């Protein structure tokens, strides 16, 4: 059976029309912003980025990222915010804070 989408589709909706296009990213997921932090404590001494979570909306993501670079114990040097793979924000540890 040919699985390549030949254009001769036999699927139909209840009204007899071909099904509508289904988005790969559901609308709710489009509001998610990835938050990653720069971890400089690896055993080999090489810094690595780790995703620590997701914010729903840019404001929430900024707030979470800011918390991770300003927390009193072990703040990260930098946090990045990405939306759909694109860098949209950077938060850095304030100068003079060593954790």
Residue pairs with C-beta under 8 A, 6 or more apart in sequence:
9 18
11 18
11 19
12 18
12 19
13 19
13 20
25 84
30 84
31 56
31 57
32 54
32 55
32 56
32 83
33 54
33 55
33 56
33 57
33 58
33 60
33 61
33 81
33 82
33 83
33 88
34 51
34 54
34 61
34 81
34 82
34 83
35 51
35 52
35 53
35 54
35 55
35 61
35 64
35 65
35 68
35 79
35 80
35 81
36 49
36 50
36 51
36 52
36 79
36 80
36 82
37 49
37 50
37 52
37 65
37 68
37 69
37 76
37 78
37 79
37 80
38 47
38 48
38 49
38 76
38 77
38 78
38 79
38 80
39 47
39 48
39 49
39 50
39 76
40 47
40 77
42 48
47 77
49 80
52 64
52 68
52 79
53 64
54 61
55 61
55 62
55 63
55 64
55 65
55 81
58 81
58 83
58 88
58 89
61 81
61 89
62 81
62 89
62 91
65 79
65 80
65 81
65 89
65 91
66 79
66 91
68 75
68 76
68 79
68 91
69 75
69 76
69 77
69 78
69 79
69 91
69 92
69 93
69 94
70 93
70 94
70 97
72 99
73 99
74 99
75 93
75 97
75 99
76 93
77 92
77 93
78 90
78 91
78 92
78 93
79 90
79 91
79 92
80 87
80 89
80 90
80 91
81 87
81 88
81 89
81 90
81 91
82 88
93 99
